[in-house]
Amino acid sequence: MNTTTQKNELIFGYSSGNLGEAKSLFTSMYLYLNSVASKKASIFDNILAQNLHDLDGIKLKKLKFSDCIKNKNSTEENVRSNNNPLANFAGDLNNINWKSVYKGFKEFNIPVNDNDSVKLIKMDPGTSVPLHSHNGKEFILVLDGSFCDEYGEYNKGDIQINDQKIKHNPVACNKEGCVCLSITENDVVFFGKFGSLLNLFTFIKSFFK
């Protein structure tokens, strides 16, 4: 599932403004951390801009950059937000109020106006997540450290896109663990010895979102 085509579709959706708030946040962080993805976004932006320029029946309006700016303070805030898009939603990433889910695994939910669930995940070195899948797509972006699963190793700036056909058992690297930004379109589905119990816990937890 984690193909170049899937990644390009995500970036193109961002450039064309067709993503919801959750995936827009996710993709903006992806472009911020990954120079290759950022270059692709620039290519898509130029293509879309040229298509807009070529539209018939629309008169171009000459604007100065100052016409698009409300005030000086908002400009300065936008410049700062471009440094790290996630900071607008979660604040200083060094001062996150993590919630411990189990030993070595913490999370922080990010409120967005979207049906998708967005959270930060922090895994201590060697910590693993039980074998699972999702009733929908899952998007994972590594913000720091790395993790590996049955499909490879993922380092800072890498993303993994999974669908309901994918089962995996992520494990944080033994040296520094990992911090990830995660989007899920639906609930997780666990497998294995304790799968039924974990699924029951997830079901009950869904009532308190």
C-alpha atoms as a printed R data frame, in Angstrom:
    type eleno elety resid chain resno       x       y       z
1   ATOM     1    CA   MET     A     1   0.000   0.000   0.000
2   ATOM     2    CA   ASN     A     2   2.864   2.392   0.839
3   ATOM     3    CA   THR     A     3   3.609   3.127  -2.822
4   ATOM     4    CA   THR     A     4   5.018   6.165  -4.598
5   ATOM     5    CA   THR     A     5   1.619   6.617  -6.267
6   ATOM     6    CA   GLN     A     6  -0.133   6.838  -2.894
7   ATOM     7    CA   LYS     A     7   2.368   9.420  -1.671
8   ATOM     8    CA   ASN     A     8   2.049  11.470  -4.869
9   ATOM     9    CA   GLU     A     9  -1.743  11.416  -4.609
10  ATOM    10    CA   LEU     A    10  -1.474  12.755  -1.065
11  ATOM    11    CA   ILE     A    11   0.884  15.557  -2.109
12  ATOM    12    CA   PHE     A    12  -1.225  16.437  -5.176
13  ATOM    13    CA   GLY     A    13  -4.355  16.538  -3.013
14  ATOM    14    CA   TYR     A    14  -2.576  18.985  -0.724
15  ATOM    15    CA   SER     A    15  -1.401  21.202  -3.618
16  ATOM    16    CA   SER     A    16  -4.894  21.272  -5.107
17  ATOM    17    CA   GLY     A    17  -6.553  22.044  -1.762
18  ATOM    18    CA   ASN     A    18  -8.666  18.888  -1.729
19  ATOM    19    CA   LEU     A    19  -7.562  17.471   1.617
20  ATOM    20    CA   GLY     A    20  -9.358  17.809   4.937
21  ATOM    21    CA   GLU     A    21  -7.764  19.515   7.918
22  ATOM    22    CA   ALA     A    22  -6.175  16.352   9.302
23  ATOM    23    CA   LYS     A    23  -4.486  15.221   6.104
24  ATOM    24    CA   SER     A    24  -3.498  18.809   5.270
25  ATOM    25    CA   LEU     A    25  -1.682  19.046   8.601
26  ATOM    26    CA   PHE     A    26  -0.086  15.648   8.025
27  ATOM    27    CA   THR     A    27   1.072  16.512   4.510
28  ATOM    28    CA   SER     A    28   2.399  19.944   5.455
29  ATOM    29    CA   MET     A    29   4.598  18.279   8.094
30  ATOM    30    CA   TYR     A    30   5.678  15.686   5.532
31  ATOM    31    CA   LEU     A    31   6.776  18.435   3.146
32  ATOM    32    CA   TYR     A    32   8.476  20.278   6.003
33  ATOM    33    CA   LEU     A    33  10.581  17.238   6.931
34  ATOM    34    CA   ASN     A    34  11.127  15.594   3.537
35  ATOM    35    CA   SER     A    35  12.960  17.603   0.843
36  ATOM    36    CA   VAL     A    36  12.099  15.130  -1.944
37  ATOM    37    CA   ALA     A    37   8.389  15.391  -1.167
38  ATOM    38    CA   SER     A    38   8.691  19.179  -0.976
39  ATOM    39    CA   LYS     A    39  10.186  19.317  -4.491
40  ATOM    40    CA   LYS     A    40   7.297  17.223  -5.811
41  ATOM    41    CA   ALA     A    41   4.834  19.614  -4.192
42  ATOM    42    CA   SER     A    42   6.530  22.538  -5.980
43  ATOM    43    CA   ILE     A    43   6.147  20.723  -9.313
44  ATOM    44    CA   PHE     A    44   2.450  20.061  -8.655
45  ATOM    45    CA   ASP     A    45   1.954  23.699  -7.566
46  ATOM    46    CA   ASN     A    46   3.477  24.942 -10.829
47  ATOM    47    CA   ILE     A    47   1.340  22.590 -12.925
48  ATOM    48    CA   LEU     A    48  -1.844  23.661 -11.166
49  ATOM    49    CA   ALA     A    49  -0.882  27.333 -11.416
50  ATOM    50    CA   GLN     A    50  -0.279  26.984 -15.166
51  ATOM    51    CA   ASN     A    51  -3.650  25.264 -15.604
52  ATOM    52    CA   LEU     A    52  -5.313  28.145 -13.774
53  ATOM    53    CA   HIS     A    53  -3.481  30.655 -15.948
54  ATOM    54    CA   ASP     A    54  -4.679  28.894 -19.099
55  ATOM    55    CA   LEU     A    55  -8.375  29.008 -18.159
56  ATOM    56    CA   ASP     A    56 -10.469  30.950 -20.654
57  ATOM    57    CA   GLY     A    57 -12.944  33.599 -19.608
58  ATOM    58    CA   ILE     A    58 -11.156  34.607 -16.410
59  ATOM    59    CA   LYS     A    59  -9.531  38.025 -16.292
60  ATOM    60    CA   LEU     A    60  -6.298  38.221 -14.344
61  ATOM    61    CA   LYS     A    61  -6.120  40.875 -11.675
62  ATOM    62    CA   LYS     A    62  -2.878  42.592 -10.831
63  ATOM    63    CA   LEU     A    63  -2.229  42.416  -7.107
64  ATOM    64    CA   LYS     A    64   0.613  43.572  -4.938
65  ATOM    65    CA   PHE     A    65   1.727  41.236  -2.188
66  ATOM    66    CA   SER     A    66   0.444  43.768   0.359
67  ATOM    67    CA   ASP     A    67  -3.100  43.349  -1.037
68  ATOM    68    CA   CYS     A    68  -3.119  39.800   0.303
69  ATOM    69    CA   ILE     A    69  -1.921  40.714   3.794
70  ATOM    70    CA   LYS     A    70  -4.342  41.765   6.510
71  ATOM    71    CA   ASN     A    71  -1.772  43.177   8.895
72  ATOM    72    CA   LYS     A    72   1.858  42.950   9.879
73  ATOM    73    CA   ASN     A    73   1.227  40.730  12.905
74  ATOM    74    CA   SER     A    74  -0.655  38.087  10.905
75  ATOM    75    CA   THR     A    75   2.230  38.015   8.422
76  ATOM    76    CA   GLU     A    76   4.767  37.395  11.160
77  ATOM    77    CA   GLU     A    77   2.581  34.648  12.613
78  ATOM    78    CA   ASN     A    78   2.329  32.950   9.214
79  ATOM    79    CA   VAL     A    79   6.097  33.038   8.780
80  ATOM    80    CA   ARG     A    80   6.558  31.422  12.170
81  ATOM    81    CA   SER     A    81   3.924  28.766  11.440
82  ATOM    82    CA   ASN     A    82   5.721  27.833   8.222
83  ATOM    83    CA   ASN     A    83   8.714  26.837  10.314
84  ATOM    84    CA   ASN     A    84   6.759  23.983  11.860
85  ATOM    85    CA   PRO     A    85   3.102  23.523  10.847
86  ATOM    86    CA   LEU     A    86   2.422  21.184  13.754
87  ATOM    87    CA   ALA     A    87   3.269  23.858  16.330
88  ATOM    88    CA   ASN     A    88   0.015  25.692  15.518
89  ATOM    89    CA   PHE     A    89  -1.993  22.681  16.668
90  ATOM    90    CA   ALA     A    90   0.122  21.106  19.405
91  ATOM    91    CA   GLY     A    91   2.256  23.996  20.657
92  ATOM    92    CA   ASP     A    92   5.880  23.444  21.666
93  ATOM    93    CA   LEU     A    93   6.614  19.798  20.839
94  ATOM    94    CA   ASN     A    94   9.102  19.687  23.708
95  ATOM    95    CA   ASN     A    95   6.322  20.395  26.194
96  ATOM    96    CA   ILE     A    96   3.673  17.913  25.079
97  ATOM    97    CA   ASN     A    97   1.386  16.647  27.850
98  ATOM    98    CA   TRP     A    98   1.682  12.975  26.889
99  ATOM    99    CA   LYS     A    99  -0.944  10.443  27.970
100 ATOM   100    CA   SER     A   100   0.464   7.024  28.843
101 ATOM   101    CA   VAL     A   101  -1.462   4.199  27.151
102 ATOM   102    CA   TYR     A   102   0.823   1.370  28.281
103 ATOM   103    CA   LYS     A   103   4.448   1.042  29.330
104 ATOM   104    CA   GLY     A   104   6.679   2.713  26.748
105 ATOM   105    CA   PHE     A   105   3.768   3.986  24.609
106 ATOM   106    CA   LYS     A   106   2.315   7.492  24.939
107 ATOM   107    CA   GLU     A   107  -0.021   9.554  22.806
108 ATOM   108    CA   PHE     A   108  -1.399  13.067  22.469
109 ATOM   109    CA   ASN     A   109  -4.666  13.717  20.629
110 ATOM   110    CA   ILE     A   110  -4.763  16.752  18.344
111 ATOM   111    CA   PRO     A   111  -8.220  18.335  17.959
112 ATOM   112    CA   VAL     A   112  -9.140  19.062  14.331
113 ATOM   113    CA   ASN     A   113 -12.361  19.829  12.481
114 ATOM   114    CA   ASP     A   114 -12.361  16.554  10.614
115 ATOM   115    CA   ASN     A   115 -13.698  13.001  10.731
116 ATOM   116    CA   ASP     A   116 -10.147  11.644  10.770
117 ATOM   117    CA   SER     A   117  -8.424  11.073  14.094
118 ATOM   118    CA   VAL     A   118  -5.033  12.780  14.512
119 ATOM   119    CA   LYS     A   119  -2.546  12.097  17.271
120 ATOM   120    CA   LEU     A   120   1.095  12.215  18.200
121 ATOM   121    CA   ILE     A   121   2.601   8.903  19.266
122 ATOM   122    CA   LYS     A   122   5.742   8.470  21.332
123 ATOM   123    CA   MET     A   123   7.352   5.039  21.687
124 ATOM   124    CA   ASP     A   124  10.301   4.356  23.958
125 ATOM   125    CA   PRO     A   125  13.249   2.351  22.534
126 ATOM   126    CA   GLY     A   126  12.221  -1.228  21.737
127 ATOM   127    CA   THR     A   127   8.510  -0.644  22.434
128 ATOM   128    CA   SER     A   128   6.135  -2.405  20.050
129 ATOM   129    CA   VAL     A   129   2.479  -2.187  19.044
130 ATOM   130    CA   PRO     A   130   0.548  -5.495  18.865
131 ATOM   131    CA   LEU     A   131  -0.240  -6.861  15.403
132 ATOM   132    CA   HIS     A   132  -3.098  -4.808  14.014
133 ATOM   133    CA   SER     A   133  -4.911  -3.373  11.008
134 ATOM   134    CA   HIS     A   134  -7.486  -0.603  10.543
135 ATOM   135    CA   ASN     A   135 -11.057  -0.202   9.326
136 ATOM   136    CA   GLY     A   136  -9.818   2.440   6.908
137 ATOM   137    CA   LYS     A   137  -6.517   4.029   5.979
138 ATOM   138    CA   GLU     A   138  -3.720   4.801   8.407
139 ATOM   139    CA   PHE     A   139  -1.064   7.466   7.766
140 ATOM   140    CA   ILE     A   140   2.154   7.562   9.817
141 ATOM   141    CA   LEU     A   141   4.854  10.230   9.597
142 ATOM   142    CA   VAL     A   142   8.068   9.825  11.589
143 ATOM   143    CA   LEU     A   143   8.922  13.110  13.304
144 ATOM   144    CA   ASP     A   144  11.906  11.842  15.239
145 ATOM   145    CA   GLY     A   145  13.777   8.548  15.685
146 ATOM   146    CA   SER     A   146  12.622   5.520  13.698
147 ATOM   147    CA   PHE     A   147  10.513   2.357  13.754
148 ATOM   148    CA   CYS     A   148  10.352  -0.824  11.747
149 ATOM   149    CA   ASP     A   149   7.721  -3.413  10.911
150 ATOM   150    CA   GLU     A   150   7.162  -6.272   8.471
151 ATOM   151    CA   TYR     A   151   7.449  -3.878   5.528
152 ATOM   152    CA   GLY     A   152  10.649  -1.987   6.292
153 ATOM   153    CA   GLU     A   153  12.315   0.675   8.407
154 ATOM   154    CA   TYR     A   154  11.020   4.231   8.616
155 ATOM   155    CA   ASN     A   155  13.169   7.181   9.663
156 ATOM   156    CA   LYS     A   156  12.573  10.892  10.275
157 ATOM   157    CA   GLY     A   157  10.652  12.367   7.339
158 ATOM   158    CA   ASP     A   158   9.379   8.981   6.076
159 ATOM   159    CA   ILE     A   159   5.692   8.168   5.823
160 ATOM   160    CA   GLN     A   160   3.789   4.906   5.802
161 ATOM   161    CA   ILE     A   161   0.312   4.609   4.292
162 ATOM   162    CA   ASN     A   162  -1.679   1.477   5.155
163 ATOM   163    CA   ASP     A   163  -5.170   0.248   4.357
164 ATOM   164    CA   GLN     A   164  -7.367  -2.414   5.939
165 ATOM   165    CA   LYS     A   165  -5.522  -5.154   4.044
166 ATOM   166    CA   ILE     A   166  -2.258  -4.386   5.846
167 ATOM   167    CA   LYS     A   167  -1.392  -6.039   9.153
168 ATOM   168    CA   HIS     A   168   1.733  -4.866  10.913
169 ATOM   169    CA   ASN     A   169   3.595  -4.910  14.219
170 ATOM   170    CA   PRO     A   170   5.560  -1.628  14.539
171 ATOM   171    CA   VAL     A   171   8.621  -1.622  16.811
172 ATOM   172    CA   ALA     A   172  10.509   1.527  17.851
173 ATOM   173    CA   CYS     A   173  14.257   1.507  17.261
174 ATOM   174    CA   ASN     A   174  16.354   0.372  20.205
175 ATOM   175    CA   LYS     A   175  18.553   3.491  20.372
176 ATOM   176    CA   GLU     A   176  16.191   6.454  20.511
177 ATOM   177    CA   GLY     A   177  12.627   5.228  20.074
178 ATOM   178    CA   CYS     A   178  10.376   7.303  17.859
179 ATOM   179    CA   VAL     A   179   7.836  10.104  17.745
180 ATOM   180    CA   CYS     A   180   5.213   9.919  14.992
181 ATOM   181    CA   LEU     A   181   2.250  11.871  13.679
182 ATOM   182    CA   SER     A   182  -0.594   9.469  12.966
183 ATOM   183    CA   ILE     A   183  -3.927   9.745  11.169
184 ATOM   184    CA   THR     A   184  -6.547   7.012  11.267
185 ATOM   185    CA   GLU     A   185  -9.798   7.097   9.316
186 ATOM   186    CA   ASN     A   186 -11.393   4.476  11.553
187 ATOM   187    CA   ASP     A   187 -10.749   2.252  14.563
188 ATOM   188    CA   VAL     A   188  -7.807  -0.106  14.913
189 ATOM   189    CA   VAL     A   189  -8.365  -3.890  14.741
190 ATOM   190    CA   PHE     A   190  -6.016  -6.085  16.774
191 ATOM   191    CA   PHE     A   191  -5.017  -9.693  16.108
192 ATOM   192    CA   GLY     A   192  -3.221 -12.399  18.029
193 ATOM   193    CA   LYS     A   193  -3.523 -13.795  21.540
194 ATOM   194    CA   PHE     A   194  -4.996 -10.677  23.154
195 ATOM   195    CA   GLY     A   195  -6.708  -9.330  20.028
196 ATOM   196    CA   SER     A   196 -10.279  -9.808  21.282
197 ATOM   197    CA   LEU     A   197  -9.554  -8.089  24.588
198 ATOM   198    CA   LEU     A   198  -7.802  -5.161  22.914
199 ATOM   199    CA   ASN     A   199 -10.636  -4.752  20.406
200 ATOM   200    CA   LEU     A   200 -13.128  -4.640  23.272
201 ATOM   201    CA   PHE     A   201 -11.031  -1.954  24.961
202 ATOM   202    CA   THR     A   202 -10.917   0.041  21.709
203 ATOM   203    CA   PHE     A   203 -14.699  -0.267  21.357
204 ATOM   204    CA   ILE     A   204 -15.311   1.025  24.879
205 ATOM   205    CA   LYS     A   205 -12.756   3.806  24.415
206 ATOM   206    CA   SER     A   206 -14.586   5.028  21.307
207 ATOM   207    CA   PHE     A   207 -17.511   6.182  23.499
208 ATOM   208    CA   PHE     A   208 -15.237   8.663  25.280
209 ATOM   209    CA   LYS     A   209 -13.718  10.402  22.252
